[in-house]
Each structure stands twice: as structure tokens, then as C-alpha cells.
Amino acid sequence: MRETPATMRLLIPMLLALCLLSSAASGVTLEFWHTWPHAAQAVQSLAYKYTQQTGVSIHIRVLRPAGRLSWGASGGPDLAGLYEPTQRDIAAMVRADSIEDLKIEMSHGWYARFWPALLENFEPSYSEGTSIYGVPLTCHMCVFVYNKQLFQKAGVSVPTSWDGLMASSRKLSKIGVTPYAGGFGSDMPPLAAAYEYAYLGQHLLLDTYAGRFPYTKPEWLAYLSLYTQMRQNRFTNPASANATEAAAAKALMDGRVAMVFMDASFESIRRSYKPGFAAWGVFGAPTDGKSRFLPKLPGGVVEGLVINRHSRRKAEAIAFAKWLTEYNQQLAFADGSSSIPAVSPASNSALLTARLRPFASLGMRDLALDLRIYENPRVLATFYSGVRGILAGTATASSVARRTQAVKARR
């Protein structure tokens, strides 16, 4: 009998081990709850593909959209998909001892796949380098969307500075269109967040919401003066500013409004309302030379994953989560969910679905989480009611600051 070569003697145990792993994997079923009914088909397709590749079965339970879920120590899924989870949602699940800290797994190179701001969403303390309790799959980011035909008619180019934006507004208003519409009817208008970052920065915003930095400080007054400039330069009017995003987007496509500030949901509205409209483009928030920082583009996680801390199949659940954040799966899930991939190679890819590419192309490095979740809703309501007053000419920056701080002091 011929002797087995040395290389084969080394390979045989390895092959046997692989067979055992494959056999074990084929008997594993992961319980996956997700709150993405809009993306259920994409999730099912990816789960089937994963089973074909690994032998690991995925049992899926679809729930209504939610930023957090709860389960007992002896129950629940192996991993869960959350819809638009905030840091507060993640912190609540951490306090409930529900979800696994993935810092060790992230430190082995997984971290490098993601845009940093999106991982911050899963750091409850909002301090870099702390525990990471989840995985972003997709995100959204608000940008200026503009009507190219109206810009051309008014003889304006895409503005790169705040002064340029105001100058463009004056020219657009002269041809009988409203330069900007949408968002300010809410108590968390997206455009406001971009310039609050520019004038306050992350540190002072958090200090304000924690009660350590009053709204009456010069930085807040300087920021509020932007709304006086908006009114003076006819950037918008109260009715247009208070329009819903959908109404504003439709007005842009109808040629009545030149600019809106919103995320890729614009494309969904366009496809359902006026699919033939192609004369649109996007640009980031123009810089303001008077602000301390560059403006940020507000956004956050749309679909995110967490791992059940008490799961007996944590390793398999983490492996599935890692697989979902690989390039090909990210492109497929983005197409099925209509959200921008959280992984940078996929969001930068020329193969990203065409309806998302313009919104991802501006550079996700400018994305920032909306910190207003840390402010009391009544304070926000008072503040943005005042902003609407400035736009209408019935309030001033100082009166809005004083009124807001008075409400803040009573909380």
C-alpha cells in the first residue's frame, strides 16, 4: 500500500474539519426579526442566497417599522433589523441588556467598511472609541435638490457659498418662482440642522441640549440671523417654507419652486408624480464664511442591525451581519430598500442603482447625525415656531432666543 504524501496527511484533517463545519452549519437556523416591510422581498432574497452559500437557514419575522425592539433574556431573535434607530433607541436596548457589544469584531477591520458617522449611531455615549452596539446597513442624507431649467432661466449657477445662495435667491425670485420650499413646518427641519452644525458645532449643540449653553449666546444669535437674511433675500416665504417635503418636491417639478432640501425620497416622489422629469440635480449645503465650521448634511441610519446578547448563535448571527455588509449584498439591499449603502465602496460605486447615485455622490463624509433628538420636544417646538416668525417678519433673533431659553429653563 502506497504511503500517503506528507501534504495529504496535512490536508486530510483540514478537509475533515471543513466538512464538519459545513455539516454543522447546515443544521443552524438563525431567527431574524426585522422592521423593514418595505424591503421584505430584498431581505428574503438575500437570506436565500446566504443559505445557498453557507447552509445556514434564516427564519424571518417581519414586524412594523420601529427603531427599537424588546425581548426577554430567554427569547427573542438571534439578530434584529431596526428602522431608523437613533442613539436613544440603541441606548434603551443597551440598558435593557438586550444587544451585544460588537467593538471587538469591529476592531478586526469591520469598522473600516463604514462611514464613521453611521457607526456613531450605535455608540450610546456619543464618544468615539466606546462600545458599538450595532451595524448600519443603509442610510439617508439630505441635500439641496434643484430645478436645472429654473436655474438656467434665472442665469444662476449652483451656489457654493451662503452669499451666493442668497444672490441666487434674488435672481430666481425675479423670474417669478419661489427659490426654496419645504421642511420648516416640522419641529426638526432638515435645512436648519445643516447650519446649526456650522455655527455651533457638535460640542456646543450637545451642551445646549444638556442645558449648559443657553440659546441666548452669540453663536445662536448669529445662526438665527440667517433667517433674517432668508427673508430679506426672498429665499422663501412662510407658506412655502412650511410646505411638506412631498408638496415642495412636486412644486419643484412643476416649475414653481427652484430648490428643496431632502433625501433620496425625492426620487420616489418623482417616479410616482412626474417620472419624465429629468431636469434636476443636487448640491451640498453652501459654506458660510461667517460660521466657525463647515455645514453638515443631516442624515442617519435607515436600516440597522443589532445582535441579541443572549443568543446561543451569536457567532453565526455576526457572520450573517458581516456578509450583509459586503459589497455585493450592500448594492442589492440598497436597490431593494431605496436607501444609500452604509459601506463606502458600495455607496461610491458606479453600480449603485441610478436613483440613489446622485444623493450618495456628494460625499458621505459630510453626513452628520441629527443631535436634536437630545432636546426636549417643547423646546424645539418653541424654537422653530420662532424661526417661522423670523421668516414671516414677526419675530427677531433675540426674541426667539429669549423665548426658547425661557421654555428651556422651565423644563
C-alpha positions as CSV (number, residue, x, y, z in Angstrom):
1,M,0.0,0.0,0.0
2,R,1.4,3.4,-1.1
3,E,2.2,5.8,1.8
4,T,0.1,9.0,1.9
5,P,2.2,12.0,0.9
6,A,3.0,14.4,3.7
7,T,1.0,17.2,2.2
8,M,-2.0,15.0,2.0
9,R,-1.6,14.0,5.7
10,L,-1.8,17.7,6.5
11,L,-4.7,18.4,4.2
12,I,-6.9,15.5,5.3
13,P,-7.6,16.8,8.8
14,M,-8.3,20.2,7.4
15,L,-10.7,18.8,4.9
16,L,-12.4,16.8,7.6
17,A,-12.7,19.9,9.7
18,L,-14.3,21.8,6.9
19,C,-16.8,19.0,6.2
20,L,-17.7,19.0,9.9
21,L,-18.1,22.8,9.9
22,S,-20.3,22.6,6.7
23,S,-22.3,19.8,8.3
24,A,-22.8,21.8,11.5
25,A,-23.6,25.0,9.6
26,S,-26.3,23.2,7.6
27,G,-28.1,22.5,10.9
28,V,-28.1,26.1,12.0
29,T,-31.2,28.3,11.8
30,L,-30.9,31.9,12.6
31,E,-34.0,33.7,13.9
32,F,-34.1,37.1,12.2
33,W,-36.7,39.7,13.1
34,H,-36.7,42.9,11.1
35,T,-38.9,46.0,10.9
36,W,-38.5,46.7,7.2
37,P,-41.7,45.6,5.5
38,H,-40.8,47.9,2.6
39,A,-37.7,45.8,2.0
40,A,-39.1,42.4,2.8
41,Q,-38.5,41.0,-0.7
42,A,-34.9,42.1,-0.7
43,V,-34.3,40.6,2.7
44,Q,-35.8,37.3,1.7
45,S,-33.8,37.1,-1.5
46,L,-30.5,37.8,0.4
47,A,-31.4,35.3,3.1
48,Y,-32.0,32.6,0.4
49,K,-28.6,33.5,-1.2
50,Y,-26.9,33.2,2.2
51,T,-28.4,29.8,2.8
52,Q,-27.3,28.6,-0.6
53,Q,-23.7,29.8,0.1
54,T,-23.3,28.6,3.7
55,G,-26.1,26.2,4.6
56,V,-27.2,28.4,7.4
57,S,-31.0,28.9,7.3
58,I,-32.6,32.2,8.1
59,H,-36.1,32.2,9.6
60,I,-37.5,35.7,9.1
61,R,-40.2,37.5,11.0
62,V,-41.4,40.9,9.6
63,L,-42.6,43.5,12.1
64,R,-43.9,47.0,11.7
65,P,-41.2,49.8,11.4
66,A,-39.6,50.5,14.7
67,G,-36.3,52.0,16.0
68,R,-36.1,49.6,18.9
69,L,-37.4,46.2,19.9
70,S,-37.6,44.3,23.2
71,W,-37.4,40.7,24.2
72,G,-36.6,38.6,27.3
73,A,-33.3,37.1,28.3
74,S,-34.5,33.7,27.2
75,G,-36.3,34.6,24.0
76,G,-36.2,36.9,21.0
77,P,-34.3,36.7,17.7
78,D,-30.6,36.0,17.1
79,L,-30.4,39.3,15.3
80,A,-32.8,42.1,14.6
81,G,-33.2,44.7,11.9
82,L,-34.3,48.2,13.2
83,Y,-35.8,51.0,11.1
84,E,-34.2,54.5,11.6
85,P,-32.8,53.7,15.1
86,T,-31.4,56.7,17.0
87,Q,-28.7,56.7,19.6
88,R,-31.5,56.9,22.2
89,D,-33.1,53.7,20.8
90,I,-29.8,51.9,21.0
91,A,-29.1,53.2,24.5
92,A,-32.5,51.9,25.6
93,M,-31.7,48.5,24.3
94,V,-28.3,48.5,26.0
95,R,-29.9,49.4,29.3
96,A,-32.3,46.5,28.8
97,D,-29.3,44.2,28.4
98,S,-30.7,43.1,25.0
99,I,-27.9,43.7,22.5
100,E,-24.3,42.6,22.0
101,D,-21.3,44.9,22.0
102,L,-19.6,44.5,18.7
103,K,-16.5,46.5,19.4
104,I,-14.1,43.5,19.3
105,E,-15.5,42.4,15.9
106,M,-15.3,45.9,14.6
107,S,-11.7,46.3,15.7
108,H,-10.7,43.5,13.4
109,G,-11.2,45.5,10.3
110,W,-15.0,45.5,10.0
111,Y,-15.1,49.1,11.3
112,A,-13.2,50.4,8.2
113,R,-16.1,49.5,5.8
114,F,-18.5,52.1,7.2
115,W,-18.9,55.8,7.1
116,P,-17.9,56.9,10.6
117,A,-21.0,59.0,11.4
118,L,-23.1,55.9,10.9
119,L,-21.3,53.9,13.5
120,E,-21.7,56.7,15.9
121,N,-25.4,56.0,15.8
122,F,-24.6,52.7,17.7
123,E,-22.4,54.4,20.3
124,P,-24.9,55.4,23.0
125,S,-22.5,57.7,24.8
126,Y,-21.6,59.5,21.6
127,S,-17.9,59.3,22.3
128,E,-15.6,57.9,19.7
129,G,-14.0,54.6,20.6
130,T,-16.6,53.4,23.0
131,S,-18.7,50.3,22.6
132,I,-20.5,49.7,19.3
133,Y,-23.9,48.0,19.7
134,G,-25.0,47.5,16.1
135,V,-24.3,47.6,12.4
136,P,-25.6,50.2,9.9
137,L,-26.8,48.7,6.6
138,T,-28.2,51.8,4.9
139,C,-28.5,55.5,5.4
140,H,-30.1,58.7,4.2
141,M,-28.6,62.2,3.8
142,C,-30.4,65.4,3.0
143,V,-29.0,67.6,0.2
144,F,-30.3,70.5,-2.0
145,V,-32.3,69.3,-5.0
146,Y,-32.7,72.0,-7.6
147,N,-34.6,72.5,-10.9
148,K,-32.0,73.0,-13.6
149,Q,-34.3,74.7,-16.0
150,L,-35.2,77.4,-13.5
151,F,-31.6,78.0,-12.6
152,Q,-30.8,78.4,-16.3
153,K,-33.7,80.7,-16.9
154,A,-32.6,82.9,-13.9
155,G,-29.0,82.9,-15.1
156,V,-27.6,81.4,-11.9
157,S,-25.1,78.5,-11.3
158,V,-25.0,76.2,-8.4
159,P,-24.0,78.3,-5.3
160,T,-21.0,77.3,-3.3
161,S,-21.3,80.0,-0.6
162,W,-24.1,81.3,1.6
163,D,-23.8,84.7,0.0
164,G,-24.0,83.0,-3.4
165,L,-27.2,81.2,-2.3
166,M,-28.8,84.5,-1.3
167,A,-27.8,86.1,-4.5
168,S,-29.2,83.2,-6.5
169,S,-32.5,83.6,-4.5
170,R,-32.8,87.2,-5.5
171,K,-32.4,86.3,-9.2
172,L,-34.8,83.4,-9.0
173,S,-37.5,85.5,-7.3
174,K,-37.2,88.0,-10.2
175,I,-38.4,85.4,-12.7
176,G,-41.5,84.7,-10.6
177,V,-40.5,81.5,-8.8
178,T,-40.0,80.7,-5.1
179,P,-36.4,79.9,-4.6
180,Y,-36.9,77.4,-1.8
181,A,-39.7,75.4,-0.2
182,G,-40.2,72.7,2.4
183,G,-39.3,71.4,5.8
184,F,-39.9,74.3,8.2
185,G,-43.4,73.2,9.1
186,S,-41.8,70.5,11.3
187,D,-40.0,70.9,14.6
188,M,-36.9,69.3,13.2
189,P,-36.4,71.0,9.8
190,P,-33.5,69.3,7.9
191,L,-32.0,72.5,6.4
192,A,-31.8,74.1,9.9
193,A,-29.6,71.2,11.1
194,A,-27.0,71.8,8.4
195,Y,-26.3,75.4,9.6
196,E,-26.7,74.7,13.3
197,Y,-23.7,72.4,12.9
198,A,-21.9,75.2,11.0
199,Y,-22.5,77.9,13.7
200,L,-22.4,75.8,16.9
201,G,-20.6,72.6,16.1
202,Q,-21.3,69.2,17.8
203,H,-19.9,70.2,21.2
204,L,-22.0,73.3,21.7
205,L,-25.1,71.7,20.3
206,L,-24.9,68.9,22.8
207,D,-24.1,71.4,25.6
208,T,-27.2,73.4,24.6
209,Y,-29.4,70.4,24.7
210,A,-27.9,69.4,28.1
211,G,-28.7,72.9,29.5
212,R,-25.1,74.0,29.7
213,F,-25.1,76.5,26.8
214,P,-28.0,79.0,26.6
215,Y,-29.9,79.8,23.4
216,T,-29.2,83.4,24.1
217,K,-25.4,83.0,23.4
218,P,-23.9,84.9,20.5
219,E,-23.4,81.7,18.5
220,W,-27.1,81.0,18.5
221,L,-28.0,84.7,17.7
222,A,-25.6,84.6,14.7
223,Y,-27.2,81.4,13.4
224,L,-30.7,82.8,13.8
225,S,-29.7,85.9,11.8
226,L,-29.6,83.6,8.7
227,Y,-33.4,83.5,8.7
228,T,-33.5,87.3,8.6
229,Q,-31.2,87.1,5.6
230,M,-33.5,84.5,4.0
231,R,-36.5,86.9,4.4
232,Q,-34.5,89.9,3.1
233,N,-33.3,88.0,0.1
234,R,-36.7,86.4,-0.7
235,F,-35.2,82.9,-0.2
236,T,-38.6,81.6,0.8
237,N,-41.9,82.7,2.3
238,P,-43.9,81.3,5.3
239,A,-46.3,79.2,3.2
240,S,-43.5,77.7,1.0
241,A,-41.2,77.1,4.0
242,N,-43.9,75.3,5.8
243,A,-44.8,73.0,2.9
244,T,-44.4,69.3,3.3
245,E,-41.4,67.7,1.6
246,A,-43.8,65.9,-0.9
247,A,-45.6,69.2,-1.7
248,A,-42.3,71.0,-2.1
249,A,-40.9,68.3,-4.4
250,K,-43.9,68.4,-6.6
251,A,-43.8,72.2,-6.8
252,L,-40.1,71.9,-7.9
253,M,-41.1,69.5,-10.7
254,D,-44.0,71.8,-11.7
255,G,-41.6,74.8,-12.0
256,R,-42.9,76.8,-9.1
257,V,-40.0,76.2,-6.7
258,A,-36.3,76.1,-7.6
259,M,-34.9,74.3,-4.6
260,V,-35.8,71.8,-1.8
261,F,-33.6,70.2,0.8
262,M,-34.4,66.5,1.2
263,D,-33.0,63.0,0.9
264,A,-33.5,60.3,-1.8
265,S,-37.2,60.2,-1.1
266,F,-37.3,62.9,-3.7
267,E,-36.7,60.2,-6.3
268,S,-39.6,58.1,-5.0
269,I,-41.9,61.2,-5.3
270,R,-40.6,62.0,-8.8
271,R,-41.2,58.4,-10.1
272,S,-44.8,58.4,-8.8
273,Y,-45.7,62.0,-9.6
274,K,-43.7,63.0,-12.8
275,P,-41.4,60.2,-13.9
276,G,-40.5,62.0,-17.1
277,F,-39.0,65.0,-15.2
278,A,-35.2,64.8,-15.6
279,A,-34.1,68.4,-15.3
280,W,-32.9,68.2,-11.7
281,G,-29.6,68.0,-9.9
282,V,-28.2,68.1,-6.4
283,F,-25.7,70.1,-4.4
284,G,-24.4,70.2,-0.8
285,A,-25.0,72.9,1.7
286,P,-23.1,76.1,0.6
287,T,-20.4,77.2,3.1
288,D,-20.9,80.3,5.2
289,G,-17.7,82.4,5.7
290,K,-19.1,83.7,9.0
291,S,-19.6,80.3,10.6
292,R,-16.9,78.5,12.7
293,F,-17.4,75.2,11.0
294,L,-18.5,73.8,7.6
295,P,-22.1,72.8,7.3
296,K,-23.0,69.2,7.7
297,L,-25.6,67.2,5.8
298,P,-28.1,65.8,8.2
299,G,-29.0,62.2,8.0
300,G,-28.6,58.9,9.7
301,V,-29.1,55.1,9.7
302,V,-32.2,53.9,7.9
303,E,-31.8,50.1,8.3
304,G,-29.5,48.8,11.0
305,L,-28.8,45.5,12.7
306,V,-28.3,44.5,16.3
307,I,-27.3,41.1,17.8
308,N,-29.2,39.6,20.7
309,R,-26.8,39.5,23.6
310,H,-28.4,36.3,24.9
311,S,-28.4,34.4,21.6
312,R,-26.8,30.9,21.6
313,R,-25.9,31.6,18.0
314,K,-24.1,34.9,18.3
315,A,-21.1,33.9,16.2
316,E,-23.4,32.8,13.3
317,A,-25.5,35.9,13.6
318,I,-22.4,38.1,13.5
319,A,-21.2,36.2,10.4
320,F,-24.5,36.9,8.7
321,A,-24.3,40.6,9.6
322,K,-20.8,40.8,8.2
323,W,-22.0,39.1,5.0
324,L,-24.8,41.6,4.6
325,T,-22.2,44.5,4.8
326,E,-20.1,43.1,1.9
327,Y,-20.1,45.0,-1.4
328,N,-22.5,42.9,-3.5
329,Q,-25.0,42.5,-0.7
330,Q,-24.9,46.2,0.0
331,L,-25.7,47.0,-3.6
332,A,-28.6,44.5,-3.7
333,F,-30.1,45.7,-0.4
334,A,-29.8,49.4,-1.4
335,D,-31.7,48.6,-4.6
336,G,-34.4,46.8,-2.6
337,S,-34.7,49.3,0.2
338,S,-34.2,52.5,-1.8
339,S,-31.6,53.7,0.8
340,I,-27.9,54.5,0.4
341,P,-25.4,51.8,1.4
342,A,-23.7,52.3,4.7
343,V,-20.5,50.8,3.3
344,S,-18.3,53.3,1.5
345,P,-17.2,51.1,-1.5
346,A,-20.9,50.4,-2.3
347,S,-22.1,54.0,-1.8
348,N,-19.3,55.2,-4.1
349,S,-19.9,52.5,-6.7
350,A,-20.8,53.2,-10.3
351,L,-23.0,50.1,-10.0
352,L,-25.2,51.7,-7.3
353,T,-28.8,52.0,-8.5
354,A,-29.2,55.2,-10.6
355,R,-31.9,56.6,-8.4
356,L,-29.6,56.7,-5.3
357,R,-26.3,57.7,-7.0
358,P,-26.8,61.5,-7.1
359,F,-27.5,61.5,-3.4
360,A,-24.6,59.4,-2.5
361,S,-22.2,61.1,-4.9
362,L,-21.9,64.3,-2.8
363,G,-19.7,62.7,-0.2
364,M,-20.9,60.8,2.8
365,R,-18.1,62.3,4.8
366,D,-20.3,65.4,5.2
367,L,-23.1,63.4,6.8
368,A,-23.9,64.0,10.5
369,L,-26.4,62.6,12.9
370,D,-29.3,64.8,13.9
371,L,-28.5,65.7,17.5
372,R,-31.8,67.4,18.1
373,I,-33.1,64.0,19.5
374,Y,-31.5,65.1,22.7
375,E,-33.5,68.3,23.1
376,N,-36.9,68.5,24.7
377,P,-39.7,68.5,22.1
378,R,-41.4,71.5,23.6
379,V,-38.1,73.5,23.4
380,L,-37.7,72.5,19.7
381,A,-41.3,73.5,19.0
382,T,-40.8,76.9,20.6
383,F,-37.5,77.4,18.8
384,Y,-38.8,76.6,15.3
385,S,-42.0,78.4,15.8
386,G,-39.8,81.4,16.4
387,V,-37.8,80.6,13.2
388,R,-41.0,80.7,11.3
389,G,-41.8,84.0,12.9
390,I,-38.5,85.4,11.7
391,L,-39.2,84.2,8.2
392,A,-42.6,85.9,8.4
393,G,-41.1,89.1,9.8
394,T,-43.0,88.9,13.2
395,A,-40.0,87.9,15.3
396,T,-36.4,88.7,15.7
397,A,-33.3,86.5,16.5
398,S,-33.1,87.9,20.0
399,S,-36.8,87.5,20.8
400,V,-36.7,83.9,19.6
401,A,-33.6,83.1,21.7
402,R,-35.1,84.6,24.8
403,R,-38.4,82.8,24.4
404,T,-36.7,79.5,23.7
405,Q,-34.3,79.8,26.7
406,A,-37.3,80.7,29.0
407,V,-39.0,77.4,28.0
408,K,-35.7,75.6,28.4
409,A,-35.3,76.9,31.9
410,R,-38.7,75.6,32.9
411,R,-38.0,72.1,31.7
